[in-house]
Amino acid sequence: MPQLLRYCFIGILFPLLVHYVFYYQLTTNYTKDAFSESGFRKIYDTKVYKSRQLGKQLHLWVYHQLASVDQLKALEEKKNDENFLFNTKRLSVMDTEADPLFYFSYFLIASLFTMLTALLLLRTLDDHLLFSLSRPFTDLTVCFFVLLIGFTQFVVTPYDTIGYFFQAAGMLLFLRYFSTGNIATFIALLLTIAIATFNRETSLLILSFMAAVYFHTHRANWDWVKKMILPALCFLLPYLYLKLFQGGGADFTDESKLAVNLDPRNSYALRGLAFTAFVLYFILYTINKYKTPLVKYLLVFAAPYILMIHAVGVMIEYRLWLPVVEAAIILALIHPDALKRPVAPLR
């Protein structure tokens, strides 16, 4: 019973409350014209967003399902009522055509997938073969990451929280496979990587996570690279399909923002670079419980993604760093002796 209550409070109730506060008690001052179906399609059916299919299609499906429920008409009828739990009057400032039900779909999906992410992180950190952490420490770590998710939701998207879920699932499955060599777990990992790529390119960081663990255990013995071939193909093939063929193709990146992001006169860039400095310090020193090189290896193998943040990302969008932080949290807390055991063969 205590374990069940812990998962309910930390993994379900807390993420729900966090997202309610950030979606309905605060108002984004960043995302614009994306809170109705027409505005949503204008953004996410173009450019680099065109390839991020899973989150977009799920959001539209959920919205259409909710629109068929008569009881939810109150979201529209009471949207200007200050005492209404789901008041969205303030939203009209960011989108003159804002649809309260469409916005509620954002909240519902973000809450659900953050809950699933929190539950998976709890389950991962509760593996005493890999982690020797006290329960309060584990709970505070997961709560901290949930707060980071909420804090970065000032940029509202249909795919970020789904991406955190898939990454948590991929890391859990890989650590299970690494420990047991179970073929079913490996297949589930491959499927997770492939499906996650249909959501967003951050699925690449599952491969970075795997490479960091393999390099830590095998070092100069490059036989582990062979083990990365199938996972890499599960990322590469869906990625190329989405970019080159799906819906007529999509941009590989947005326009270059490197000059703007490194311009000291740009206050957004300065704040973004300051957050970069914070994340690197946090990863390398604050959460690196055993001072192992695992998190350094992660940064090396995640270098393509990190460089892309600075080259084409908007630096003030702190959410771009969260997949790196999520992977670093797990690697920083693995006990140094846990990965020394021989890897079980596939079975």
C-alpha positions as CSV (number, residue, x, y, z in Angstrom):
1,M,0.0,0.0,0.0
2,P,2.7,2.6,0.8
3,Q,4.4,1.9,-2.6
4,L,1.0,2.2,-4.4
5,L,0.3,5.5,-2.6
6,R,3.8,6.7,-3.5
7,Y,3.3,6.1,-7.2
8,C,-0.2,7.7,-7.1
9,F,1.0,10.9,-5.4
10,I,4.4,11.3,-7.1
11,G,3.7,9.8,-10.4
12,I,0.0,10.8,-11.0
13,L,-1.3,13.5,-8.7
14,F,1.8,15.8,-8.6
15,P,2.2,16.0,-12.5
16,L,-1.5,16.7,-12.8
17,L,-1.4,19.5,-10.3
18,V,1.8,21.0,-11.9
19,H,0.3,21.1,-15.3
20,Y,-3.0,22.5,-14.1
21,V,-1.1,25.4,-12.5
22,F,1.1,26.0,-15.6
23,Y,-1.8,25.7,-18.1
24,Y,-4.6,27.4,-16.3
25,Q,-3.2,29.6,-13.6
26,L,-0.4,31.0,-15.7
27,T,-0.6,32.1,-19.3
28,T,2.0,31.6,-22.0
29,N,3.5,34.8,-23.3
30,Y,5.4,32.9,-26.0
31,T,3.4,30.5,-28.1
32,K,1.0,32.3,-30.5
33,D,-1.8,31.4,-32.8
34,A,-1.7,27.7,-32.0
35,F,-4.8,27.3,-29.9
36,S,-7.3,26.5,-32.6
37,E,-7.3,23.8,-35.2
38,S,-6.8,26.2,-38.1
39,G,-3.9,28.0,-36.4
40,F,-2.4,24.7,-35.3
41,R,-2.4,23.3,-38.8
42,K,-0.8,26.4,-40.2
43,I,2.1,25.9,-37.9
44,Y,2.5,22.1,-37.7
45,D,1.8,21.3,-41.4
46,T,4.9,23.3,-42.5
47,K,8.7,23.4,-42.4
48,V,10.5,21.2,-39.9
49,Y,7.3,20.6,-37.9
50,K,5.8,18.7,-40.8
51,S,7.7,15.5,-39.9
52,R,6.6,15.5,-36.2
53,Q,3.6,13.4,-37.0
54,L,2.7,11.4,-33.8
55,G,2.1,14.3,-31.4
56,K,0.3,16.4,-34.0
57,Q,-2.1,13.6,-35.0
58,L,-2.7,12.5,-31.4
59,H,-3.6,16.1,-30.5
60,L,-6.1,16.4,-33.3
61,W,-7.6,13.0,-32.6
62,V,-8.0,13.8,-28.9
63,Y,-9.6,17.2,-29.7
64,H,-12.1,15.7,-32.1
65,Q,-13.0,13.0,-29.6
66,L,-13.5,15.7,-26.9
67,A,-15.6,17.8,-29.3
68,S,-18.2,15.1,-29.5
69,V,-18.8,15.1,-25.7
70,D,-21.7,17.4,-24.8
71,Q,-20.6,17.8,-21.2
72,L,-17.5,19.6,-22.3
73,K,-19.4,22.5,-23.8
74,A,-19.0,24.3,-20.5
75,L,-15.3,24.9,-21.5
76,E,-16.7,27.3,-24.2
77,E,-19.7,28.7,-22.3
78,K,-17.7,29.6,-19.1
79,K,-14.3,30.5,-20.7
80,N,-14.6,34.1,-19.4
81,D,-15.9,33.1,-15.9
82,E,-13.1,33.9,-13.5
83,N,-14.4,31.3,-11.0
84,F,-14.4,28.5,-13.6
85,L,-11.8,25.9,-13.0
86,F,-10.7,25.9,-16.7
87,N,-11.0,29.6,-17.4
88,T,-9.2,30.6,-20.6
89,K,-10.1,34.2,-21.0
90,R,-6.4,35.2,-20.9
91,L,-5.7,32.9,-23.8
92,S,-7.3,35.3,-26.3
93,V,-4.4,37.7,-26.0
94,M,-2.1,35.0,-27.7
95,D,-4.7,33.7,-30.2
96,T,-7.8,35.7,-31.2
97,E,-9.4,32.4,-32.4
98,A,-8.5,30.4,-29.4
99,D,-10.7,27.3,-28.8
100,P,-10.9,26.4,-25.1
101,L,-11.4,22.7,-26.0
102,F,-8.4,22.7,-28.2
103,Y,-6.3,24.2,-25.4
104,F,-7.8,21.6,-23.0
105,S,-6.4,19.0,-25.3
106,Y,-2.9,20.4,-24.8
107,F,-3.4,20.2,-21.1
108,L,-4.8,16.7,-21.1
109,I,-2.1,15.2,-23.3
110,A,0.7,17.0,-21.4
111,S,-0.6,15.8,-18.1
112,L,-1.1,12.2,-19.2
113,F,2.3,11.8,-20.7
114,T,4.1,13.6,-17.8
115,M,2.4,11.2,-15.5
116,L,3.6,8.2,-17.6
117,T,7.1,9.7,-17.7
118,A,7.1,10.2,-13.9
119,L,5.9,6.6,-13.3
120,L,8.6,5.2,-15.6
121,L,11.3,7.2,-14.0
122,L,10.2,6.0,-10.6
123,R,10.2,2.5,-11.8
124,T,13.7,2.9,-13.3
125,L,15.2,4.4,-10.2
126,D,13.6,1.8,-8.0
127,D,15.8,-0.9,-9.7
128,H,18.1,-1.7,-6.8
129,L,20.5,-3.7,-9.0
130,L,21.4,-0.5,-10.8
131,F,20.6,2.3,-8.2
132,S,21.3,2.4,-4.5
133,L,19.1,5.4,-3.7
134,S,16.9,6.1,-0.8
135,R,13.2,6.5,-1.5
136,P,13.0,10.2,-0.5
137,F,16.0,11.0,-2.9
138,T,14.3,9.1,-5.8
139,D,11.0,10.9,-5.1
140,L,12.6,14.4,-5.0
141,T,14.5,13.7,-8.2
142,V,11.4,12.7,-10.1
143,C,9.5,15.7,-8.6
144,F,12.3,18.0,-9.7
145,F,12.1,16.8,-13.3
146,V,8.3,17.1,-13.3
147,L,8.7,20.7,-12.2
148,L,11.2,21.3,-15.0
149,I,8.7,20.0,-17.5
150,G,6.0,22.3,-16.1
151,F,8.4,25.3,-16.0
152,T,9.3,24.9,-19.6
153,Q,5.7,24.6,-20.8
154,F,5.7,28.4,-21.5
155,V,6.5,27.0,-25.0
156,V,3.4,24.9,-25.7
157,T,3.9,22.1,-28.3
158,P,2.0,18.9,-29.1
159,Y,5.1,16.7,-28.9
160,D,7.5,17.6,-26.0
161,T,5.8,15.6,-23.2
162,I,5.2,12.6,-25.5
163,G,9.0,12.7,-26.2
164,Y,9.9,12.6,-22.5
165,F,7.7,9.6,-22.1
166,F,9.3,7.7,-25.0
167,Q,12.8,8.6,-23.8
168,A,12.0,7.3,-20.3
169,A,10.6,4.1,-21.8
170,G,13.6,3.7,-24.0
171,M,16.1,4.1,-21.2
172,L,14.2,1.7,-19.0
173,L,14.0,-0.9,-21.7
174,F,17.7,-0.6,-22.6
175,L,18.8,-0.9,-18.9
176,R,16.6,-4.0,-18.6
177,Y,18.1,-5.5,-21.8
178,F,21.6,-4.5,-20.7
179,S,21.1,-6.5,-17.5
180,T,19.2,-9.5,-18.8
181,G,19.9,-9.8,-22.5
182,N,16.2,-10.6,-23.0
183,I,15.3,-10.6,-26.8
184,A,11.7,-9.5,-26.2
185,T,13.0,-6.5,-24.3
186,F,15.4,-5.7,-27.1
187,I,12.6,-5.8,-29.7
188,A,10.4,-3.5,-27.5
189,L,13.4,-1.1,-27.3
190,L,13.7,-1.1,-31.1
191,L,9.9,-0.4,-31.5
192,T,10.1,2.4,-28.9
193,I,12.9,4.1,-30.8
194,A,11.1,3.8,-34.1
195,I,7.7,5.1,-32.8
196,A,9.5,7.9,-30.8
197,T,11.1,9.1,-34.1
198,F,7.6,9.6,-35.5
199,N,7.0,12.0,-32.7
200,R,10.2,14.0,-32.7
201,E,13.9,13.7,-33.6
202,T,14.9,13.8,-29.9
203,S,14.6,10.0,-30.0
204,L,18.2,10.2,-31.1
205,L,19.1,10.8,-27.5
206,I,18.0,7.2,-26.6
207,L,20.9,6.2,-28.9
208,S,23.2,8.6,-27.1
209,F,22.2,7.1,-23.8
210,M,22.9,3.6,-25.0
211,A,26.2,4.6,-26.5
212,A,27.3,6.2,-23.2
213,V,26.6,3.0,-21.3
214,Y,28.3,0.8,-23.9
215,F,31.4,3.0,-24.1
216,H,31.6,3.1,-20.3
217,T,31.6,-0.7,-20.1
218,H,33.6,-1.6,-23.2
219,R,35.8,1.4,-23.8
220,A,38.2,0.8,-26.7
221,N,36.7,-2.5,-27.5
222,W,34.5,-1.3,-30.4
223,D,32.5,-4.5,-30.6
224,W,29.7,-2.6,-28.9
225,V,29.2,-0.5,-32.1
226,K,27.7,-3.6,-33.7
227,K,25.0,-3.6,-31.0
228,M,24.0,-0.1,-32.0
229,I,23.3,-0.9,-35.7
230,L,19.7,-2.1,-35.3
231,P,18.8,0.7,-32.9
232,A,20.4,3.3,-35.2
233,L,18.4,2.0,-38.2
234,C,15.2,2.2,-36.1
235,F,15.9,5.9,-35.8
236,L,17.4,6.6,-39.2
237,L,14.8,4.8,-41.4
238,P,11.7,6.5,-39.9
239,Y,13.6,9.8,-39.8
240,L,14.5,9.8,-43.5
241,Y,11.0,8.6,-44.4
242,L,9.4,11.5,-42.5
243,K,11.8,14.1,-43.9
244,L,11.8,12.9,-47.6
245,F,8.5,11.2,-48.3
246,Q,5.8,11.8,-45.7
247,G,3.4,14.5,-46.9
248,G,5.7,15.6,-49.6
249,G,8.8,15.9,-47.4
250,A,9.8,18.3,-44.7
251,D,12.7,20.5,-43.8
252,F,15.6,18.8,-42.0
253,T,16.1,21.9,-39.8
254,D,14.7,25.3,-39.3
255,E,16.7,28.3,-40.6
256,S,20.1,28.8,-39.0
257,K,20.0,30.9,-35.9
258,L,23.7,30.5,-34.9
259,A,24.6,34.1,-35.5
260,V,21.6,35.3,-33.5
261,N,22.2,32.8,-30.7
262,L,25.8,33.9,-30.2
263,D,25.1,37.6,-30.5
264,P,25.8,39.2,-27.0
265,R,23.3,41.9,-27.9
266,N,20.5,39.4,-28.0
267,S,19.0,39.1,-24.5
268,Y,17.2,35.9,-25.4
269,A,20.5,34.4,-26.5
270,L,22.2,35.5,-23.3
271,R,19.6,33.9,-21.2
272,G,19.7,30.8,-23.3
273,L,23.4,30.5,-22.9
274,A,23.1,31.1,-19.2
275,F,20.7,28.2,-19.1
276,T,23.2,26.1,-21.0
277,A,25.8,26.9,-18.4
278,F,23.4,25.9,-15.6
279,V,22.4,22.6,-17.3
280,L,26.1,21.6,-17.8
281,Y,26.9,22.5,-14.2
282,F,23.8,20.6,-13.0
283,I,24.6,17.5,-15.1
284,L,28.3,17.4,-14.4
285,Y,28.5,18.4,-10.7
286,T,25.1,18.7,-9.0
287,I,23.4,15.4,-9.8
288,N,26.5,13.3,-10.6
289,K,26.2,11.4,-7.4
290,Y,29.1,9.0,-7.9
291,K,31.3,11.3,-10.1
292,T,31.4,8.6,-12.8
293,P,32.3,9.7,-16.4
294,L,28.9,8.4,-17.7
295,V,27.4,11.9,-18.0
296,K,30.5,13.1,-19.8
297,Y,30.1,10.3,-22.3
298,L,26.5,11.2,-22.7
299,L,27.4,14.8,-23.6
300,V,29.9,13.6,-26.1
301,F,27.4,11.2,-27.8
302,A,24.7,13.8,-27.6
303,A,26.9,16.5,-29.2
304,P,25.0,16.5,-32.5
305,Y,21.8,17.3,-30.7
306,I,23.4,19.9,-28.4
307,L,25.0,21.6,-31.4
308,M,21.7,21.7,-33.1
309,I,20.1,23.5,-30.1
310,H,22.6,26.3,-30.7
311,A,22.6,26.3,-34.5
312,V,18.8,26.2,-35.2
313,G,17.0,26.4,-31.9
314,V,15.7,29.4,-30.0
315,M,17.9,29.7,-27.0
316,I,15.2,30.9,-24.7
317,E,13.3,27.6,-25.2
318,Y,14.7,25.8,-22.2
319,R,12.6,22.8,-23.1
320,L,15.2,21.9,-25.7
321,W,17.6,20.8,-23.0
322,L,15.2,18.6,-21.1
323,P,15.8,15.4,-23.0
324,V,19.5,15.7,-22.2
325,V,18.7,16.4,-18.6
326,E,16.4,13.4,-18.4
327,A,19.1,11.0,-19.7
328,A,21.7,12.6,-17.5
329,I,19.7,12.1,-14.4
330,I,19.5,8.4,-14.9
331,L,23.2,8.0,-15.9
332,A,24.4,10.2,-13.0
333,L,22.6,8.1,-10.4
334,I,23.6,4.6,-11.6
335,H,25.9,2.9,-9.0
336,P,29.5,2.6,-10.3
337,D,29.6,-1.2,-9.7
338,A,26.2,-1.9,-11.3
339,L,27.6,-1.8,-14.9
340,K,30.6,-4.0,-14.1
341,R,28.6,-7.2,-14.3
342,P,28.9,-9.1,-17.5
343,V,26.0,-8.5,-19.9
344,A,23.7,-11.5,-20.2
345,P,23.5,-13.0,-23.7
346,L,20.4,-12.6,-25.8
347,R,17.7,-15.2,-25.0
